[in-house]
Amino acid sequence: MGALSMIGRRYRRANLVLIPSLLLTLAVINPASWSDWVLFPTSCGAVTGLPCIFCGMTRGLHYLLQGDVGRAVYYNWLCIPFLLGTCLLLICNGLELAFGVNLIAKLPRPRSTPAAWASYATVLVVLWVFQVYLAVSQHKTELLNPRGPLYSLVVGNKY
């Protein structure tokens, strides 16, 4: 549990190169231009009619990395904790490489019980409901699909 293995060192070095590279690419290239060359340009929100928890996350991260916090929050407010978690991961990987110790392994692990899994599922459902509420109440048409099967159940014919 203490020292990093050779594979662990490679993994952390790869993270320290790949994650900033991906973030830089995301900051420079607007995700709206990706639809021409992405295999599946349709999101789950476009399929079901309602946005998933992560719908708008790529665009939100793009605008957050550009410094436009308002637009980032508009697309998906979860991009802020996601970016903070990514930065923490990078710092942790750097410290682990510098000291040769697996810091994550020293953290206490949550127990895997049915009650814990039920609470995780509840949190995901609440986040999803909140994301749907924000999309419908703020008329985020880019995250909604009126032809999707769940759209008419939640929104009806209001819009």
N, C-alpha and C positions, 0 to 999 in steps of 0.2 A: 504494500500500500504506500510505501514511502517514495522510493526512487522511480524516475521515469524510465520506461523501457525505450529501446531504440525506435520501435514503432510509435510510441507515444511522442517522442521527440519529433519524428517526421510529421505526425499528425498536427502537432502544434505549429511547426514551421509552415506547413501548408496553410493552416488557418491564418497565420500572420501575413501570408502573401495573398491568398485567395479572397478573404473577406474584405480587406481594404480595396482590392482590385474590383470586386463586384460592386461595392458601395460607390467607388469612383465612377465606374461605368454607369451605374444607376443615376448618379448625380448629373452626369454629362448628357446622357441620351434620354430623351423624353419617352416614357413607356407608350404614349399614344402612337408613336411611330412604329412600334413593334408589330402591330397587327398584320403588316405585310409579309413578315417572315417567320412569325410564330406559328407552330403547327396547329395549336388549338387556341385561336384568338377568343373563343367564347368562354366566358367564366361560368362558374356554377350558378351565379346569380342570373345570368342570361338563360340558363337551362331551366332552373326551377321557377324563376320569376322574382325571387327574393334574394338579397345578397347573403353570402355566408359570412362568417366571422371575419374572414380575411379579405373580403372583396374591397377593392380600392387600396389595399396595402401597398402595392407596388407604386402606384401613382402618389400615394401619401408619402412614402419614403423618398420618392424623387423630389417632391416639393419640400420636404423637411430638410433634405440634404442641400437644397437650393437656398434654404433659409426662410422659406415661406410657410411659417407654422400654421397660419390660418387655413390655407389651402390644404395643407397636410392633414389637419384635424378634420376638415370637411370630408376628405376622401375616406380616411379611417383613422380614428384617434389612437388605435392600437400601434400605429407606426412609431409613436414616441416611446412607449415602454419597450418595443421591439428593438429600436435603435440603441436605447440605453443598455439593454441586455447584451446586444452585440458588442458594444464598447466594453462592457464588463468581461465578456468572454475573451476579447482581445487582450485586455490587461492581465487577466488570469493566465492566459497562454504565455504571454511574455514573462510573467513572474515565474511560472512553472519551468520555462526554458532556462531562465537566468539562474534559478536555484536548483534545478534538477529534481524537483519534488512535485508529486501529483497533489495539488491543493484541493481539487474537487473531491478526491477520494476521502479526504479527511472530514468533509461535511457530513452531518448526520442525514441518514436516508429516511424519507417518510415511509411509514408502514403501508403495505399494500393490503388493505382490508376492504371488504364490501362497502363499508361505510365511507371509506376514503374515496373509492371509485365512484360512489353515488354522489359525493360532494363535488368531485371533479366534473362529473357529467352535469350536475346542476349549474355549476359555474359556467360551463360551455353553453348551456341552453340559455341562461340569463344573458350572457354576452351576445349570443345570436339574436335574441329578442330585442335587446338594446340596439344592435346594429340595424335590424329591420325597422325598428321604430324611428331611428334617426334617418334612415333612407326614405321612408314614407313621409314622415313629418316635414322633412326639408326638401322634398320633391327631387331627390337625387336620381334623375331619370337615367343617368349613365350606369347606375348600379341596379336598376329595376328593369324587368322585362314584362310588359303587360300581357304578352302571349304565354307566359310561363304558367304552369298548373297551380302553383301556390299563390301567385299574385292575386288572382280573382278571389281567393278565399280570404285573404288578409285585407286587401285594398278595396275590392269590389269594383264598381264602375265610377269611382269618384274622379278619376283623372283621365 
